Each structure stands twice: as C-alpha cells, then as structure tokens.
Amino acid sequence: MNQYMKANYHTHTIRCKHAEGSERDYIEAAISMGMEVLGFADHIPCPRQEGYVSTIRMDMEQADEYVSTIRFLAREYEGRIRLLAGFEAEYTPEIFPEQMQMVHRVKADYLIMGQHFLGRESDGTYTGTPTKSDAFLKEYVDTVIAGMETGAFLYLAHPDLINYQGPDAVYEREIIRLCRALYDLHIPLEINLQGLLQHRHYPSERFWKIVGQVGNRVVLGVDAHRPSQIREQEVYDKAMQMAEKYGLKVEDLLDL
C-alpha cells in the first residue's frame, strides 16, 4: 500500500440522515488502511428549531447515544485504533452557547467548524451557493474568524466551501484575511477529500495557492459519508499532489 493518512477527524454517521453504513464499517475501513486515529464528527444538532426539522443533522436528543456508541466501540477496538467522538459545527452566535453546553455535557472530544450556513440552517443561506456578492464573502470570513476566536474548534473543514465568483482581487483580499487570522490562531485548514472525490467546486486551486503563500497549517479530512470513502487511496494521492504543488505541509496527527 502507498503512504496513507494516519488520522481522519471528519467522519459522519447515519444520524445525519445523508450518510450510510455503521460506525463499525467506518472503523474497519480505517484499520484496513492503517489509520491510527479515526474521529467521528457528525453534524451538530441545533436547539430551538421551532418546528423546523433538519434533513442534514441529528436531533438534539440523539447526542448522548451518539457519543456513548463511539465510547463503547473505542473500548472494543482499544489497541487497534484510537476512536474519538466530536461534532462538525457551524458558528451561529445565537445558538452556540446552548450547543456548547451540550458538547460539554456529553464530553465530546473536539469540534471542527464546517460553516455551511450564514445564519441558522432553517432561515440562513448555504455558503456553497454561487455568489458574486462581496458582502456575502466578507460575512463568511468575519463569521469564521469570530468562531475560531472562541477557541472551541480544532480546525476549519472545507474552508473553500464559500463559492464566490466575483472579482479575483476581492476574493484574494478576503481569503488572505481569513488565512492570516487562522495562521495567527494556529488553526489548521482542511483539504476536503469528499469534495475532491465528487468533483465539487472545492478544493479550490486559487484558495490553496493563497494558503501556500500565507503558510497555514493544513490537514486532510475525508468527510466520509460512506465507509468506502475511507479507502480512497487515489483521492488521497491527488490531495497530496495539490499540497506539494502549493508547498503545503500536511499534518498527520493533531493535538486535541
């Protein structure tokens, strides 16, 4: 087998309603690839939904069972692989304190930020929507920086999800601002392997060129929604080629 990643901190479960396979399926796939650490970071539930039913995240009452399942499996697989229980979360100031209370109550290991929306899911705007709005790009960068300054997040998942299609000069100005802020905070940026596998608009070449210039810490994230994604050696190789192209130093293991 070619060289492969030692750890993946971005794995989902069926609780998010758009993934498939059991936790055990993901774990066995990770072991087969020689991984040392597998972190589950399913989409964080949202409180106070006021009748809105999400189709992309677990319900708040599932959080305890989610973490306890990972803990049970961690004991079973001890000595073969280290298993972690985390969440992928947006930074939404109006509900963030309640989410953090839940995170502390269930004793989750970590959070990663995946800023899929500006505003709440129920009435906000998806950040992957194509846009030429300078204000939307700026709001994305402002929100991410504010969230990272809380100290709650391990890293920024798919940082290039923002799908800005306006002038290059505006994009470069805002992304440089984002990268410099996270550089100062020592927070890694994720090259998202699912985006690469599915030929999405991210990973973005123009984004990672800027990351290379600023010198940010970088991590790979499978963003696995099915166990087979854990075994995508070719996608890993392509990500590492991109990292080499832009002089990115990919970190294998993160300190929680």
C-alpha positions in Angstrom: 0.0 0.0 0.0 1.2 3.5 -0.7 1.6 6.0 2.1 -1.8 7.0 3.5 -3.2 9.3 6.2 -2.6 8.3 9.8 -5.7 10.1 11.1 -9.1 11.3 9.8 -11.1 13.6 12.1 -14.0 14.1 9.7 -16.3 11.1 9.7 -20.1 11.1 9.7 -22.8 8.6 10.8 -26.3 7.7 9.7 -27.7 10.1 12.3 -27.1 13.0 9.9 -29.7 11.5 7.6 -27.5 11.7 4.5 -24.7 9.2 5.3 -24.7 5.4 5.2 -23.0 2.5 6.9 -22.5 1.6 10.6 -19.7 3.1 12.8 -18.1 -0.4 12.8 -18.0 -0.3 8.9 -16.0 3.0 9.1 -13.7 1.7 11.8 -12.9 -1.5 9.9 -12.2 0.5 6.8 -9.9 2.8 8.7 -8.0 -0.2 10.2 -7.6 -1.7 6.8 -5.9 1.5 5.6 -3.5 1.5 8.5 -5.0 4.5 10.3 -4.0 5.2 13.9 -6.9 7.6 14.7 -10.5 7.8 13.5 -12.5 10.8 14.6 -16.3 10.9 14.2 -17.5 14.5 13.7 -21.2 14.2 12.8 -23.2 17.3 12.2 -24.1 19.0 15.4 -27.7 19.2 16.4 -29.4 22.6 16.7 -31.6 23.7 19.6 -34.7 25.8 19.4 -35.6 24.7 15.8 -39.2 25.9 16.3 -40.8 23.3 14.2 -38.1 23.1 11.6 -36.9 19.5 11.0 -33.4 19.3 9.6 -32.6 16.7 7.0 -28.8 17.0 7.4 -28.1 16.6 11.1 -29.1 14.5 14.1 -31.7 15.6 16.6 -30.6 17.1 19.9 -31.8 14.1 21.9 -29.5 11.8 19.8 -26.3 13.4 21.0 -25.9 11.2 24.1 -26.4 8.0 22.3 -24.0 9.1 19.5 -21.1 9.8 21.9 -21.8 6.7 24.0 -21.8 4.5 20.9 -18.3 5.8 20.0 -17.1 5.3 23.5 -18.3 1.7 23.6 -16.5 1.0 20.3 -13.4 2.7 21.5 -13.1 0.2 24.3 -13.8 -2.7 22.0 -11.1 -1.5 19.5 -8.6 -0.4 22.0 -5.1 -1.3 20.9 -6.1 -1.4 17.2 -7.2 2.2 16.6 -8.0 5.3 18.6 -11.6 6.4 18.3 -12.8 9.9 19.0 -16.3 11.5 19.3 -16.7 15.0 18.0 -19.0 17.3 16.1 -18.9 19.3 12.9 -20.5 22.6 13.8 -21.3 26.0 12.3 -20.6 29.1 14.3 -24.1 30.6 14.9 -23.8 33.0 17.8 -27.5 32.9 18.8 -27.4 29.1 19.5 -23.7 28.5 20.0 -23.8 28.7 23.9 -26.6 26.1 24.0 -24.7 23.8 21.6 -21.5 24.2 23.7 -23.4 23.2 26.9 -24.4 20.0 25.1 -20.9 19.4 23.9 -19.5 19.7 27.4 -22.3 17.6 28.9 -21.7 14.7 26.6 -17.9 15.1 26.9 -17.2 15.3 23.2 -13.5 15.2 22.3 -13.5 18.1 19.8 -15.3 20.3 17.3 -14.4 21.1 13.8 -16.0 24.1 12.0 -17.9 23.5 8.8 -19.6 26.8 8.1 -22.3 25.5 5.8 -24.7 28.4 6.5 -24.6 32.1 7.4 -27.4 32.3 9.9 -29.3 29.3 11.1 -30.0 26.4 8.9 -33.7 27.0 9.0 -33.5 30.5 7.6 -29.9 31.1 6.6 -28.0 31.0 3.3 -25.9 28.0 2.2 -22.3 29.2 1.8 -21.7 26.9 -1.2 -24.3 28.8 -3.2 -22.6 30.5 -6.2 -22.5 34.3 -5.5 -20.9 37.5 -6.7 -21.8 39.3 -3.5 -18.7 40.9 -1.9 -20.7 41.4 1.3 -21.5 37.6 1.5 -17.9 36.7 1.1 -16.9 39.2 3.8 -19.6 37.9 6.1 -18.3 34.4 5.7 -14.8 35.4 6.6 -16.0 37.5 9.5 -18.1 34.6 10.9 -15.3 32.1 10.6 -12.8 34.3 12.3 -15.2 35.1 15.1 -16.0 31.4 15.6 -12.3 30.5 15.6 -11.5 33.2 18.2 -13.8 31.3 20.7 -11.1 28.7 20.9 -13.7 25.9 20.5 -12.7 24.5 17.2 -9.9 22.1 16.3 -9.8 23.1 12.6 -11.7 24.6 9.7 -13.3 22.0 7.4 -13.7 22.7 3.7 -12.6 26.3 4.2 -13.1 26.9 0.4 -16.8 25.9 0.5 -17.6 29.6 0.0 -18.4 29.8 -3.7 -17.6 33.4 -4.5 -17.5 34.1 -8.3 -16.8 37.8 -8.2 -13.5 39.7 -8.9 -10.3 37.9 -8.1 -8.9 40.9 -6.3 -11.8 40.8 -3.8 -11.5 37.1 -3.3 -7.8 37.3 -2.7 -8.2 40.2 -0.2 -10.8 38.3 1.9 -9.1 34.9 1.7 -5.8 36.4 2.7 -7.5 38.0 5.7 -9.0 34.6 6.6 -5.7 32.7 6.2 -3.7 35.3 8.2 -6.2 35.2 11.0 -6.1 31.4 11.3 -2.4 31.4 10.9 -2.1 33.7 14.0 -4.5 31.4 15.9 -2.5 28.3 14.9 -5.7 26.6 13.5 -5.3 24.2 10.5 -7.3 24.3 7.3 -8.7 21.1 5.8 -8.2 19.9 2.3 -11.6 18.1 1.9 -11.3 14.7 0.2 -15.0 14.3 -0.4 -15.0 17.5 -2.5 -12.1 16.1 -4.5 -13.8 12.7 -4.9 -17.1 14.2 -6.1 -15.5 17.0 -8.3 -17.2 19.8 -6.3 -16.1 23.4 -6.5 -13.8 22.7 -3.7 -10.9 22.0 -3.1 -10.2 25.3 -5.0 -6.9 25.8 -6.6 -7.0 29.6 -6.1 -7.8 29.1 -2.4 -4.9 26.7 -1.7 -2.5 28.8 -3.7 -3.1 31.6 -1.1 -2.8 29.1 1.8 0.6 28.2 0.5 1.7 31.8 0.3 0.5 32.5 3.9 1.9 29.3 5.3 -1.1 27.9 7.2 -1.2 24.6 8.9 -3.0 22.0 6.8 -4.8 18.8 7.5 -6.7 16.3 5.3 -10.3 15.4 6.0 -12.1 12.5 4.3 -15.5 14.0 5.2 -16.7 10.4 5.0 -20.4 9.8 4.4 -19.9 6.2 3.4 -17.3 3.7 4.5 -15.8 3.2 1.1 -14.6 6.8 1.1 -12.1 5.9 3.8 -10.4 3.6 1.3 -10.0 6.1 -1.5 -6.2 5.9 -1.9 -6.3 7.7 -5.3 -8.1 10.7 -3.8 -5.6 10.9 -1.0 -2.8 10.8 -3.6 -4.4 13.7 -5.5 -4.8 15.7 -2.4 -1.1 15.2 -1.6 -0.2 16.3 -5.1 -2.1 19.5 -4.6 -0.3 20.0 -1.3 3.0 19.6 -3.0 2.1 21.9 -5.8 1.4 24.8 -3.4 4.1 24.0 -0.8 1.6 22.9 1.9 2.8 20.9 4.9 0.1 18.4 5.8 -0.1 17.4 9.4 -0.9 13.7 10.1 -1.9 13.9 13.8 -3.4 16.8 15.7 -3.1 17.6 19.4 -6.5 17.7 20.9 
